[in-house]
Amino acid sequence: MLNILSLICINSALSSFFFGKLPEAYAFLNPIVDVMPVIPLFFFLLAFVWQAAVSFR
């Protein structure tokens, strides 16, 4: 039982760390900030598209 409670506390702390709120002055940037973690995946996919364009040399 103690382990379950400690996991819940750790999970709560981590979720508040990863999903923190922006300060109110920057609240209008929320949609952009939500998309930002996906941007590196676009570069990864771009590499495959580029290689397909040059026939995977």
C-alpha positions in Angstrom: 0.0 0.0 0.0 2.8 2.4 0.8 4.4 1.7 -2.6 1.2 2.6 -4.4 0.8 5.9 -2.5 4.4 6.8 -3.2 3.9 6.1 -6.9 0.9 8.3 -6.9 2.8 11.1 -5.3 5.7 10.8 -7.7 3.4 10.6 -10.7 1.6 13.7 -9.5 4.8 15.6 -9.0 6.1 14.6 -12.5 2.9 15.4 -14.2 2.8 18.9 -12.7 6.5 19.3 -13.7 6.0 18.2 -17.4 2.6 19.9 -17.8 3.2 23.2 -16.0 1.3 26.3 -16.9 2.8 29.3 -18.6 2.7 32.6 -16.8 -0.4 34.6 -17.5 1.5 37.1 -19.6 2.4 34.3 -22.0 -0.9 32.5 -22.0 -1.6 33.5 -25.6 1.4 31.3 -26.7 -0.2 28.1 -25.3 -1.1 26.7 -28.8 2.4 27.2 -30.0 4.0 25.7 -26.9 1.7 22.7 -27.3 3.0 22.0 -30.8 6.7 22.6 -30.0 7.6 19.1 -28.7 6.5 17.6 -32.1 8.8 19.8 -34.2 11.9 17.4 -33.9 9.7 14.6 -35.3 9.1 16.7 -38.4 12.8 16.9 -39.0 13.1 13.1 -38.6 10.3 12.6 -41.1 11.9 15.1 -43.4 15.0 13.0 -43.6 13.0 10.0 -44.9 11.2 12.2 -47.4 14.5 13.6 -48.6 16.0 10.2 -49.0 13.0 9.0 -50.9 13.4 11.9 -53.2 17.0 11.0 -54.0 16.1 7.2 -54.2 17.8 6.2 -50.9 21.4 6.6 -52.2 
